[in-house]
Amino acid sequence: MSFSRIDRINELIKEILASIVYEEAEVPPGVFLTVVKVDTSKDLRYARVFVSVFPEKKFGQTIELLGKKIYLIQGALNKKLHMKPLPRIEFVADKTEVEADKIEKLLKEIE
């Protein structure tokens, strides 16, 4: 399976951001934050970072914290990435698990 350049960049950014968020973000105790996926634009100027938060009710608080630390996280990412242009990151909710849970409940109701 061959990966395109953009796929390799997405995976690299995901790995780097996961370590940066773990070290720098100071997530509240009892909250599990995961960098699920990164989508970088074709021109490499923007990157959407999909994050998952458990428990779900702490999502708003955690995204707010990431928003406050965005410049610190972006700066750490820029230092570790050796490419031009450096993509600007934006944190986005990953609702895959929540949607999968809804579908599973609907399927159980049908049975």
Buried (B, 14 or more C-beta within 10 A) or exposed (E): EEEEEEEEBBEBBBEBBBEBBEEEBEBEEEBEBBBBBBBBEEEBEBBBBBBBBBEEEBBEEBBEBBEEBBEEBBEBBBEBBEEEEBBBBEBBBBEEEEEEEEEEEEEEEEE
